[in-house]
C-alpha cells in the first residue's frame, strides 16, 4: 500500500504541473478561437450591411425615376425593392447572430415600406387625374424631398452599424480591418456619386437647375474625389491583396478615366446653365434625351466601381474564415480531445 501511495504521489508530482499547464494553454487557445469566431461573424455582418446599403441607394434611384417618369417602370421598382429587403433581412439576422443591435436594418426596412406606399398612392392619384392634376408637381417635389431624407438618414444608420462591427474586427483581428476600411471608403464613394446622380437625373427630367442643387452636387463631387483618393492609397499599401490591386487598375481606367470625366462634363454644363447660358447643350446628347436613356448608362456606371468594394469584402470574409478555422483546433490538442468535441 505504501509503495502504491508513493507511486501515485510521484506520478502526481511529475504529471500535475504538465496537466495544469496543458489546461491553461487549452483555455488560452479557446479564448483565441472565440475571438477569431467573433471577428469572422462581425466581418460577415459588415459585408451584409454594405450590400444592404448599396441596394438601398439603388432603390432610391429607381423610386426617384418612377416619380419623375410619365410612364414609370414599376417592374424595376419591384425588383429593386425585393433586393433591398433581402439584404436588409440578411443584415438583421447577421446582427443578431454577431451580438449587435439589429435596429438599423429593421428601421430602414420599415421606412422603405412607408415610402413605397407613398409612391404607389401618388401614382394612383396621377392616373385617376388623367395626368392633368394641377397639384402633381407639388406632390412629386414633396415625395422627392422625403426620399432624399430617407436616403441620408437610413444610410447613416447603416454606416453606424458598419463602423461598430469594424471596430470589433479592428480589435480582434486587425489584419482584416484594412480590407473593411477600403470597403467603407468605396461605399462612401457610392453614396456621394449616387447623390450627385440623383440631382443630374432631376435636371434631365426637366427640373430647374437651382444654385443650392448645384452646390450640393459640387459637395458630392468633392466627397467622391476624397473617398477615391483615400481608397486608392489604402489599397496600394495592402501588400497581400492581388485581387484588389488588379481591380484598382481596372477602375483607374473605367471609373477615373471614363465615367467620372463624363459626370464632370455634365456638372460643367449645369454650371453654365446656372450662370447665363440656359441653353447650353448637355454633353453626350444620347444620354440626355430622357431619364431612361441617362439611367441606362448611369446605373451600371454607379455599380461598376462597387466591384472594388466587393473584392475587399470577399478578401476580408475569406481571411476571417481562415483565421477562425486556424484557431479552432489548436486548443484541443493540449487535452487530447477528439476532433468532434472541437467543432
C-alpha positions in Angstrom: 0.0 0.0 0.0 2.8 2.4 0.9 4.5 1.7 -2.4 1.4 2.4 -4.3 0.9 5.6 -2.4 4.4 6.7 -3.1 4.0 5.8 -6.8 0.8 7.9 -7.1 2.4 10.8 -5.2 5.3 10.7 -7.5 3.1 10.5 -10.6 1.1 13.5 -9.5 4.2 15.4 -8.6 5.5 14.8 -12.1 2.3 15.0 -14.1 0.2 17.5 -12.3 2.2 20.6 -13.4 2.1 19.4 -17.0 -1.6 18.8 -16.8 -2.2 22.3 -15.3 -0.1 23.9 -18.0 -1.9 22.0 -20.7 -5.3 23.1 -19.3 -4.2 26.7 -19.1 -2.9 26.5 -22.7 -6.2 25.0 -23.8 -8.1 27.8 -22.1 -5.9 30.4 -23.9 -6.4 28.7 -27.2 -10.1 28.5 -26.7 -10.3 32.3 -25.9 -8.3 32.9 -29.1 -10.7 30.8 -31.1 -13.7 32.6 -29.7 -12.2 35.9 -30.6 -11.5 34.8 -34.1 -15.0 33.5 -34.5 -16.4 36.8 -33.2 -14.2 38.7 -35.7 -15.5 36.4 -38.5 -19.1 37.0 -37.5 -18.6 40.8 -37.4 -16.9 40.7 -40.8 -19.9 38.9 -42.4 -22.2 41.4 -40.7 -20.1 44.3 -42.2 -20.4 42.7 -45.6 -24.2 42.2 -45.5 -24.7 45.8 -44.2 -22.6 47.2 -47.0 -24.5 45.3 -49.6 -27.8 46.3 -48.0 -26.7 50.0 -48.2 -25.9 49.8 -51.9 -29.2 48.0 -52.5 -31.0 50.9 -50.7 -29.2 53.5 -52.8 -30.2 51.7 -55.9 -33.8 51.5 -54.9 -33.9 55.2 -54.0 -32.7 55.9 -57.6 -35.4 53.7 -59.0 -38.1 55.3 -56.8 -37.0 58.8 -57.9 -37.1 57.7 -61.6 -40.6 56.3 -61.1 -41.8 59.5 -59.5 -40.4 61.6 -62.4 -41.4 59.4 -65.3 -44.6 59.8 -67.3 -44.7 56.0 -67.7 -42.8 54.6 -64.7 -41.1 51.2 -64.9 -42.8 49.6 -61.9 -41.1 46.2 -62.6 -37.7 47.8 -62.0 -39.1 49.4 -58.7 -40.4 46.0 -57.6 -37.1 44.2 -58.4 -35.0 46.7 -56.5 -37.4 46.6 -53.5 -37.1 42.8 -53.4 -33.3 43.0 -53.5 -33.2 45.7 -50.8 -35.5 43.8 -48.5 -33.4 40.6 -49.0 -30.1 42.3 -47.9 -31.8 44.2 -45.0 -33.2 40.9 -43.8 -29.7 39.3 -44.1 -28.1 42.2 -42.2 -30.7 41.9 -39.5 -30.0 38.2 -39.0 -26.3 38.7 -39.0 -26.6 41.5 -36.4 -28.4 39.2 -34.0 -26.0 36.3 -34.6 -23.0 38.6 -34.0 -24.4 40.1 -30.9 -25.2 43.6 -32.4 -28.4 45.6 -32.2 -30.5 44.9 -35.3 -32.3 48.2 -35.1 -30.7 49.9 -38.2 -31.8 47.4 -40.8 -35.2 46.9 -39.2 -35.9 50.6 -39.1 -34.6 51.1 -42.7 -37.0 48.4 -44.0 -39.9 50.0 -42.1 -39.1 53.4 -43.5 -38.9 52.0 -47.0 -42.4 50.4 -46.7 -43.9 53.8 -46.0 -42.1 55.5 -48.9 -43.1 52.7 -51.3 -46.7 53.1 -50.3 -46.4 56.9 -50.7 -45.2 56.4 -54.3 -48.0 54.0 -55.1 -50.6 56.4 -53.7 -49.1 59.3 -55.8 -49.0 57.2 -59.0 -52.6 56.1 -58.5 -53.7 59.6 -57.9 -51.9 60.8 -61.0 -53.6 58.0 -63.0 -57.0 58.9 -61.6 -56.5 62.5 -62.5 -55.6 61.5 -66.1 -52.3 63.2 -65.7 -53.9 66.6 -65.5 -53.7 67.1 -61.8 -52.5 70.7 -61.0 -51.0 69.6 -57.7 -49.0 66.8 -59.2 -45.7 68.7 -59.4 -46.1 69.8 -55.7 -46.7 66.2 -54.6 -43.8 64.9 -56.7 -41.5 67.5 -55.1 -42.6 66.6 -51.6 -42.1 62.9 -52.3 -38.6 63.6 -53.6 -37.7 65.6 -50.5 -39.0 62.7 -48.3 -37.0 60.2 -50.4 -33.8 62.3 -50.0 -34.3 62.5 -46.3 -34.8 58.7 -46.1 -31.6 58.2 -48.1 -29.5 60.3 -45.8 -31.0 59.2 -42.5 -31.2 55.4 -43.2 -27.8 55.3 -44.9 -26.3 57.0 -41.8 -27.9 54.3 -39.5 -26.4 51.5 -41.6 -23.0 53.2 -41.7 -23.0 53.4 -37.9 -23.7 49.6 -37.7 -20.9 49.1 -40.2 -18.5 51.2 -38.1 -19.4 49.3 -34.9 -18.7 45.9 -36.5 -15.4 47.2 -38.0 -14.3 48.4 -34.5 -14.8 44.9 -33.2 -12.8 43.4 -36.1 -10.1 46.0 -35.6 -9.7 45.0 -32.0 -9.9 41.2 -32.5 -8.3 40.8 -36.0 -6.5 44.0 -37.0 -5.0 42.4 -40.2 -8.6 42.1 -41.6 -9.6 45.7 -40.8 -7.6 47.1 -43.7 -10.0 45.4 -46.2 -13.0 46.7 -44.3 -11.7 50.2 -44.3 -11.3 50.1 -48.1 -14.9 48.8 -48.5 -16.2 51.6 -46.3 -14.4 54.2 -48.4 -15.8 52.7 -51.6 -19.3 52.8 -50.1 -18.7 56.5 -49.3 -17.9 56.9 -53.0 -21.2 55.2 -53.9 -23.2 57.4 -51.6 -21.6 60.6 -53.0 -21.8 59.6 -56.6 -25.4 58.5 -56.2 -26.4 61.7 -54.5 -24.9 63.7 -57.4 -26.5 61.4 -59.9 -30.0 62.0 -58.4 -29.6 65.7 -59.0 -28.4 65.3 -62.5 -31.3 62.9 -63.2 -33.8 65.5 -62.0 -32.2 68.1 -64.3 -32.5 65.8 -67.3 -36.1 65.2 -66.3 -36.7 69.0 -66.7 -36.5 70.2 -63.1 -34.9 73.6 -62.7 -31.1 73.8 -62.0 -31.0 75.8 -58.7 -27.9 77.2 -57.0 -28.4 75.1 -53.9 -28.7 71.9 -56.0 -25.5 72.7 -58.0 -23.7 73.5 -54.7 -24.8 70.1 -53.3 -23.7 68.3 -56.4 -20.3 70.1 -56.1 -20.0 68.9 -52.5 -20.8 65.4 -53.6 -18.1 65.6 -56.2 -15.5 66.7 -53.7 -16.5 63.9 -51.3 -16.4 61.4 -54.1 -12.9 62.5 -55.1 -11.7 62.4 -51.5 -13.0 58.9 -50.9 -11.5 57.7 -54.2 -8.1 59.1 -53.3 -8.3 57.6 -49.8 -9.4 54.1 -51.1 -6.7 54.1 -53.8 -4.0 54.9 -51.2 -5.3 52.3 -48.8 -5.2 49.6 -51.4 -1.7 50.5 -52.5 -0.3 49.8 -49.0 -2.1 46.4 -48.8 0.8 44.2 -50.0 -1.1 40.9 -49.9 -4.2 41.8 -51.9 -3.5 40.9 -55.5 -7.2 40.9 -56.5 -7.7 44.4 -55.1 -4.7 45.7 -56.9 -6.0 44.3 -60.2 -9.4 45.8 -59.6 -7.9 49.1 -58.7 -6.0 49.2 -62.0 -9.2 48.4 -63.9 -11.2 51.1 -62.0 -8.5 53.7 -62.8 -9.4 53.1 -66.4 -13.2 52.7 -66.2 -14.2 55.0 -63.3 -11.4 57.6 -63.1 -10.6 57.5 -66.8 -14.0 57.2 -68.4 -17.1 57.5 -66.2 -16.1 60.2 -63.7 -15.0 62.6 -66.5 -18.4 62.1 -68.1 -20.2 63.1 -64.9 -17.8 66.1 -64.5 -18.7 67.3 -68.0 -22.4 67.2 -67.1 -21.6 69.3 -64.0 -19.8 71.8 -66.2 -22.9 72.3 -68.3 -25.0 72.6 -65.1 -22.8 75.5 -64.0 -23.0 77.0 -67.5 -26.8 76.9 -67.4 -26.9 78.4 -64.0 -24.6 81.2 -64.9 -26.1 82.8 -68.0 -26.1 80.1 -70.6 -29.5 78.4 -70.1 -29.5 76.6 -73.4 -26.0 75.1 -73.1 -26.3 71.6 -74.5 -25.7 68.5 -72.4 -22.7 66.5 -73.4 -23.4 63.1 -74.8 -26.8 64.0 -76.2 -27.8 60.4 -76.5 -27.7 60.2 -72.7 -29.7 63.4 -72.1 -32.6 62.5 -74.3 -34.6 61.4 -71.3 -34.3 59.9 -67.8 -34.5 56.3 -69.1 -31.6 56.9 -71.5 -29.5 58.6 -68.9 -30.1 55.9 -66.2 -29.3 53.2 -68.8 -25.8 54.5 -68.6 -25.5 55.9 -65.1 -26.9 52.9 -63.1 -24.3 50.4 -64.5 -21.6 53.1 -64.1 -22.5 53.5 -60.4 -22.5 49.8 -59.9 -19.2 49.2 -61.7 -16.8 50.7 -59.1 -18.6 48.6 -56.4 -16.5 45.7 -57.8 -13.7 47.3 -55.8 -15.7 47.1 -52.6 -16.8 43.6 -53.3 -13.2 42.5 -53.8 -12.3 43.9 -50.4 -15.3 42.3 -48.7 -14.6 38.9 -50.3 -11.0 39.1 -49.2 -12.0 40.0 -45.7 -14.5 37.2 -45.4 -12.1 34.7 -46.7 -9.3 35.8 -44.4 -11.6 35.9 -41.3 -12.8 32.4 -42.1 -9.3 31.1 -42.4 -8.4 32.8 -39.1 -11.3 31.3 -37.3 -10.5 27.8 -38.8 -6.9 28.0 -37.8 -7.8 29.0 -34.3 -10.5 26.4 -33.9 -8.4 23.2 -33.3 -5.2 24.2 -31.5 -6.9 24.5 -28.2 -8.0 20.8 -28.4 -4.5 19.2 -28.5 -3.3 20.0 -25.0 -6.3 18.0 -23.6 -6.1 15.4 -26.4 -9.8 15.9 -27.2 -11.4 14.1 -30.1 -11.8 16.4 -33.1 -15.6 16.1 -32.9 -15.5 17.8 -29.5 -13.8 20.9 -31.0 -16.4 21.6 -33.6 
